[in-house]
Amino acid sequence: MAASSQSVASGRGKRMWLVGLGLIVILAGLYTGGWFYATTIVKTTVLKALGEQNAAGISGECSDMAFSGFPFSIGLSCAKVTVDDHVKGVSASFDNLNASAPVYQPNHVGWRLKSPAEIRTAQGLTVSAEWTDLQSNLVAKGRGVAQSQTVIDGLKAGIVSSFTGQSADVTAARTEMHARQNGDDLELAIGVENATAVIKDFPQTLPTASTSADITLTGKAGLLDGSDGHGLYGAAGVLRQVVIDIGDGRVMTLTGPFNFDDRGFLSGQFKLQINQIGPWGDSLKATIPAAKNMIDTATKLLKSLAAGSDKVSVDLTADHGRLSLSGFIPLGKIPPI
């Protein structure tokens, strides 16, 4: 009996060991499969962040793709990334992308993109850019992006139009871009520090400026995750604040509601505040000597509206692209988006 009991116990032990081993193999297989599935989430999320929207005719490709980090994290690298908008005729290419996410949270992705980058349009515009560092963090929802934060240090970009021959060089010490879905709305915040622009055949270098913008687009959360294929046509929103600062107290601030019609023309009621009217005028005259008389006239007009002060707040009205000051002084026409 004792020998028989030991034989039965031994048989049970072997079966339990085999069952346990089988469970481990199954769980390992499921985990490995889940890890590789999570890599597709990371890849899709990163390409979405760079602009891919298949529903809108925008495709993305990651060449020489490689994965790393198994088993506790997910790493993705691409030797080159290309994004093509087949509808609008825009293509972009980027070098060497590296992305990572924790395996338990594959929709929280951090990624870094090395320069250079190039963007081309069917209208003959080419943008070549390089930077010292570009990093981004984003959160995906489904297969789209719900919020993102991107920081670019040491940006240098060259812009050339093959149609007009015009070119410009732009630099910025630091650029930050934030976007997030808030219910049905899309909230955007952009900040650029110490930006400069040199335009070909322009007589002077534009003054160094720092700018920031805080914008809400009503009902346009789908622009971030790719579910909205209409773009800004018919969109409405609010400029919570747009600021241009060229130093020494010379600051412009613009706020107000706006909308775009179905042809892309802007309408809106804006409040424009200018600090240091005189110094602004002096700076613009130094930058654009040929416009001296027009700038002097505008400076006098603004000072009269400010009752002689060097700070003024005026109304700007945009009516289907036609821009006017205080509702009756025409300033020109803004082209459609």
C-alpha positions as a printed NumPy array, in Angstrom:
array([[  0.   ,   0.   ,   0.   ],
       [  2.75 ,   2.401,   0.917],
       [  4.518,   1.809,  -2.408],
       [  1.234,   2.21 ,  -4.306],
       [  0.447,   5.508,  -2.491],
       [  3.901,   6.837,  -3.272],
       [  3.437,   5.907,  -6.944],
       [  0.078,   7.726,  -7.102],
       [  1.516,  10.81 ,  -5.361],
       [  4.473,  10.794,  -7.725],
       [  2.111,  10.604, -10.718],
       [  0.055,  13.514,  -9.389],
       [  3.199,  15.557,  -8.801],
       [  4.339,  15.   , -12.372],
       [  0.905,  15.937, -13.727],
       [  0.801,  19.099, -11.602],
       [  4.309,  19.985, -12.757],
       [  3.305,  19.472, -16.395],
       [  0.123,  21.546, -15.898],
       [  2.135,  24.315, -14.241],
       [  4.711,  24.223, -17.008],
       [  1.929,  24.344, -19.584],
       [  0.351,  27.373, -17.873],
       [  3.717,  29.13 , -17.801],
       [  4.212,  28.432, -21.512],
       [  0.69 ,  29.676, -22.323],
       [  1.1  ,  32.813, -20.204],
       [  4.515,  33.489, -21.726],
       [  3.013,  33.068, -25.185],
       [  0.111,  35.386, -24.354],
       [  2.493,  37.949, -22.866],
       [  4.78 ,  37.79 , -25.9  ],
       [  1.801,  38.158, -28.22 ],
       [  0.545,  41.073, -26.129],
       [  3.984,  42.689, -26.265],
       [  4.092,  42.488, -30.048],
       [  0.518,  43.779, -30.262],
       [  1.532,  46.685, -28.017],
       [  4.37 ,  47.494, -30.427],
       [  1.779,  48.069, -33.165],
       [ -0.002,  50.519, -30.849],
       [  3.239,  52.425, -30.312],
       [  3.99 ,  52.473, -34.047],
       [  0.465,  53.633, -34.959],
       [  0.478,  56.286, -32.24 ],
       [  3.813,  57.749, -33.327],
       [  2.814,  57.867, -36.997],
       [ -0.471,  59.53 , -36.018],
       [  1.489,  62.126, -34.075],
       [  3.564,  62.846, -37.177],
       [  0.411,  63.369, -39.224],
       [ -0.797,  60.018, -40.56 ],
       [ -4.58 ,  59.975, -41.084],
       [ -5.609,  57.211, -43.45 ],
       [ -9.221,  58.39 , -43.567],
       [ -8.026,  61.776, -44.836],
       [ -5.635,  60.313, -47.407],
       [ -2.497,  60.821, -45.302],
       [ -0.168,  57.822, -45.084],
       [  2.916,  57.221, -42.975],
       [  5.825,  54.805, -43.247],
       [  8.554,  53.752, -40.836],
       [ 11.519,  52.243, -42.729],
       [ 14.014,  49.755, -41.258],
       [ 11.753,  49.378, -38.227],
       [ 13.167,  47.571, -35.199],
       [ 11.73 ,  46.746, -31.77 ],
       [ 13.503,  46.418, -28.436],
       [ 12.872,  46.427, -24.7  ],
       [ 11.233,  43.002, -24.274],
       [  9.868,  42.056, -21.817],
       [  9.312,  45.109, -19.566],
       [  9.196,  48.004, -22.043],
       [  8.562,  48.669, -25.704],
       [ 11.149,  50.345, -27.883],
       [ 10.642,  51.302, -31.505],
       [ 13.199,  52.75 , -33.915],
       [ 12.95 ,  53.83 , -37.547],
       [ 15.876,  54.764, -39.774],
       [ 13.548,  57.139, -41.631],
       [  9.926,  58.279, -41.388],
       [  7.874,  59.6  , -44.303],
       [  4.381,  61.099, -44.24 ],
       [  2.447,  61.847, -47.452],
       [ -0.775,  63.82 , -47.845],
       [ -2.033,  62.487, -51.159],
       [ -4.973,  64.907, -51.251],
       [ -3.126,  68.193, -50.676],
       [  0.17 ,  67.138, -52.256],
       [  2.325,  67.523, -49.144],
       [  5.154,  65.153, -48.236],
       [  7.484,  65.108, -45.238],
       [ 10.523,  63.028, -44.351],
       [ 12.328,  62.72 , -41.005],
       [ 15.514,  60.951, -39.967],
       [ 15.999,  58.425, -37.183],
       [ 13.037,  58.157, -34.831],
       [ 13.225,  56.425, -31.449],
       [ 10.126,  55.808, -29.334],
       [  9.432,  53.96 , -26.085],
       [  6.517,  53.089, -23.81 ],
       [  6.031,  50.954, -20.705],
       [  4.542,  47.587, -21.592],
       [  1.699,  48.093, -19.094],
       [  0.805,  51.472, -20.668],
       [  1.621,  51.307, -24.398],
       [ -0.6  ,  54.324, -25.146],
       [  1.773,  56.607, -23.178],
       [  4.584,  57.123, -25.654],
       [  7.746,  59.175, -25.456],
       [  9.68 ,  59.714, -28.663],
       [ 12.678,  61.561, -30.011],
       [ 13.296,  62.609, -33.586],
       [ 16.7  ,  63.441, -35.031],
       [ 17.186,  66.046, -37.721],
       [ 17.226,  66.834, -40.577],
       [ 13.66 ,  66.966, -41.841],
       [ 12.19 ,  68.113, -45.142],
       [  8.653,  69.116, -46.136],
       [  7.564,  69.646, -49.75 ],
       [  4.253,  70.889, -51.144],
       [  2.65 ,  70.75 , -54.575],
       [  2.752,  74.562, -54.566],
       [  6.544,  74.486, -54.838],
       [  7.33 ,  75.192, -51.186],
       [ 10.239,  73.363, -49.554],
       [ 11.058,  73.534, -45.841],
       [ 14.367,  72.082, -44.637],
       [ 14.847,  71.945, -40.875],
       [ 17.36 ,  70.802, -38.297],
       [ 17.499,  71.028, -34.515],
       [ 19.656,  70.096, -31.56 ],
       [ 16.895,  68.152, -29.802],
       [ 13.257,  67.226, -30.46 ],
       [ 11.328,  65.269, -27.85 ],
       [  7.648,  64.535, -27.484],
       [  5.299,  62.785, -25.064],
       [  1.81 ,  61.76 , -26.056],
       [ -1.199,  59.823, -24.89 ],
       [ -3.196,  57.77 , -27.386],
       [ -6.914,  57.051, -27.343],
       [ -7.886,  54.064, -29.435],
       [ -5.619,  54.372, -32.48 ],
       [ -5.404,  58.184, -32.345],
       [ -3.736,  60.844, -30.199],
       [ -5.653,  62.377, -27.279],
       [ -2.949,  64.771, -26.084],
       [  0.65 ,  65.6  , -26.904],
       [  3.546,  67.772, -25.803],
       [  6.511,  68.512, -28.073],
       [  9.658,  70.51 , -27.305],
       [ 12.195,  71.54 , -29.955],
       [ 15.526,  73.108, -28.998],
       [ 17.818,  74.925, -31.414],
       [ 15.516,  74.942, -34.429],
       [ 16.916,  76.175, -37.753],
       [ 14.724,  76.112, -40.85 ],
       [ 15.123,  77.226, -44.435],
       [ 12.006,  77.976, -46.527],
       [ 12.22 ,  78.192, -50.321],
       [  9.525,  78.756, -52.946],
       [ 10.464,  77.353, -56.355],
       [  7.583,  79.315, -57.925],
       [  8.566,  82.795, -56.693],
       [ 12.252,  82.281, -55.894],
       [ 11.617,  83.77 , -52.449],
       [ 13.434,  82.238, -49.466],
       [ 13.722,  82.772, -45.734],
       [ 15.789,  81.414, -42.86 ],
       [ 14.118,  81.03 , -39.472],
       [ 15.631,  80.13 , -36.1  ],
       [ 14.152,  79.627, -32.635],
       [ 15.967,  78.897, -29.383],
       [ 13.066,  76.847, -28.022],
       [  9.646,  75.841, -29.299],
       [  6.924,  74.167, -27.23 ],
       [  3.652,  72.806, -28.591],
       [  0.828,  71.363, -26.502],
       [ -2.409,  69.875, -27.811],
       [ -5.178,  68.033, -26.017],
       [ -8.76 ,  66.97 , -26.443],
       [-11.168,  68.571, -23.956],
       [-14.483,  66.87 , -24.583],
       [-15.385,  67.741, -28.182],
       [-12.989,  70.692, -28.294],
       [ -9.313,  70.892, -29.193],
       [ -7.029,  73.041, -27.033],
       [ -3.715,  74.254, -28.429],
       [ -0.85 ,  76.123, -26.778],
       [  2.305,  77.168, -28.624],
       [  5.344,  79.055, -27.358],
       [  8.412,  80.188, -29.311],
       [ 11.41 ,  81.787, -27.609],
       [ 13.925,  84.112, -29.286],
       [ 12.862,  83.54 , -32.867],
       [ 14.55 ,  85.303, -35.798],
       [ 13.768,  85.483, -39.496],
       [ 15.957,  86.578, -42.401],
       [ 14.097,  87.027, -45.692],
       [ 15.878,  87.081, -49.048],
       [ 16.088,  90.579, -50.58 ],
       [ 14.505,  92.059, -47.452],
       [ 16.442,  95.177, -46.412],
       [ 16.732,  94.419, -42.711],
       [ 16.679,  91.503, -40.292],
       [ 13.38 ,  91.199, -38.493],
       [ 13.632,  91.834, -34.732],
       [ 14.098,  88.855, -32.436],
       [ 10.706,  87.905, -31.026],
       [  9.145,  85.565, -28.5  ],
       [  5.567,  84.534, -29.187],
       [  2.886,  82.46 , -27.545],
       [ -0.638,  81.405, -28.459],
       [ -3.492,  79.804, -26.52 ],
       [ -6.311,  78.664, -28.811],
       [ -9.492,  76.594, -28.486],
       [-11.133,  75.05 , -31.566],
       [-14.78 ,  74.26 , -30.83 ],
       [-15.888,  70.748, -31.734],
       [-12.549,  69.94 , -33.363],
       [-11.112,  67.324, -30.991],
       [-11.115,  64.927, -33.941],
       [ -8.316,  66.882, -35.633],
       [ -5.927,  65.359, -33.102],
       [ -6.995,  61.727, -33.323],
       [ -7.659,  61.777, -37.078],
       [-11.443,  61.289, -36.881],
       [-12.146,  64.789, -38.267],
       [-11.376,  64.933, -41.973],
       [-12.724,  68.443, -42.59 ],
       [ -9.727,  70.403, -41.289],
       [-10.313,  74.055, -40.39 ],
       [-12.956,  74.687, -43.049],
       [-16.12 ,  75.705, -41.207],
       [-14.307,  75.652, -37.852],
       [-14.865,  78.163, -35.046],
       [-12.934,  78.911, -31.904],
       [-11.425,  81.446, -29.543],
       [ -8.025,  83.099, -29.412],
       [ -7.631,  83.136, -25.653],
       [ -4.4  ,  85.025, -26.097],
       [ -1.775,  85.513, -28.778],
       [  1.307,  87.481, -27.698],
       [  4.231,  88.892, -29.699],
       [  7.09 ,  90.293, -27.609],
       [ 10.133,  91.906, -29.279],
       [ 11.677,  93.132, -26.022],
       [ 11.932,  96.417, -24.111],
       [  8.217,  96.38 , -23.348],
       [  7.18 ,  96.204, -27.015],
       [  4.327,  93.72 , -26.737],
       [  1.245,  93.026, -28.859],
       [ -1.659,  90.942, -27.553],
       [ -4.605,  89.645, -29.592],
       [ -7.736,  87.964, -28.226],
       [-11.221,  87.14 , -29.476],
       [-13.568,  84.652, -31.181],
       [-13.097,  83.609, -34.81 ],
       [-14.379,  81.239, -37.474],
       [-13.498,  80.049, -40.967],
       [-16.101,  79.771, -43.71 ],
       [-16.373,  76.82 , -46.086],
       [-13.844,  78.49 , -48.429],
       [-11.279,  79.019, -45.668],
       [-11.726,  82.783, -45.192],
       [-11.362,  84.157, -41.658],
       [-14.016,  86.113, -39.766],
       [-13.717,  87.307, -36.179],
       [-13.97 ,  90.068, -33.625],
       [-10.597,  90.663, -32.023],
       [ -9.166,  92.955, -29.387],
       [ -5.644,  94.157, -30.185],
       [ -3.548,  95.694, -27.413],
       [ -0.219,  97.371, -28.185],
       [  2.289,  98.464, -25.562],
       [  4.95 , 101.016, -26.567],
       [  3.304, 102.319, -29.756],
       [  6.19 , 104.694, -30.541],
       [  8.991, 102.136, -30.084],
       [  6.98 ,  99.6  , -32.125],
       [  6.781, 102.139, -34.932],
       [ 10.517, 102.881, -34.697],
       [ 11.342,  99.18 , -34.85 ],
       [  9.114,  98.604, -37.873],
       [ 10.596, 101.605, -39.707],
       [ 14.098, 100.265, -39.085],
       [ 12.967,  96.901, -40.424],
       [ 10.961,  98.199, -43.398],
       [ 12.388, 101.601, -44.401],
       [ 10.279, 101.712, -47.569],
       [  7.102, 101.715, -45.457],
       [  8.189, 104.677, -43.286],
       [  5.331, 106.989, -44.297],
       [  2.66 , 104.327, -43.843],
       [  4.077, 103.331, -40.432],
       [  4.181, 106.979, -39.31 ],
       [  0.534, 107.401, -40.323],
       [ -0.502, 104.241, -38.479],
       [  1.474, 105.258, -35.37 ],
       [ -0.225, 108.68 , -35.273],
       [ -3.635, 107.076, -35.728],
       [ -3.034, 104.61 , -32.891],
       [ -1.743, 107.36 , -30.603],
       [ -4.841, 109.437, -31.334],
       [ -7.026, 106.456, -30.442],
       [ -4.952, 106.094, -27.245],
       [ -5.463, 109.802, -26.424],
       [ -1.721, 110.4  , -26.643],
       [ -0.732, 107.415, -24.526],
       [  1.869, 104.876, -25.668],
       [ -0.529, 102.017, -24.956],
       [ -3.679, 101.356, -26.948],
       [ -6.469,  98.791, -27.198],
       [ -8.393,  98.684, -30.487],
       [-10.932,  96.451, -32.202],
       [ -9.918,  94.396, -35.224],
       [-12.673,  92.953, -37.386],
       [-12.205,  90.205, -39.964],
       [-15.132,  89.71 , -42.334],
       [-14.56 ,  86.783, -44.706],
       [-10.914,  87.776, -44.992],
       [-11.418,  91.563, -45.102],
       [ -9.582,  93.121, -42.162],
       [-10.508,  96.503, -40.682],
       [ -9.543,  98.594, -37.656],
       [-12.322,  99.729, -35.296],
       [-14.852,  98.502, -37.854],
       [-14.294, 101.214, -40.476],
       [-10.588, 101.617, -41.369],
       [ -9.656,  98.997, -44.031],
       [ -6.337,  97.235, -43.506],
       [ -6.345,  94.731, -46.353],
       [ -7.398,  91.156, -47.024],
       [ -6.24 ,  87.94 , -45.412],
       [ -5.887,  85.008, -47.864],
       [ -7.829,  81.79 , -47.175],
       [ -6.207,  78.927, -45.292]])
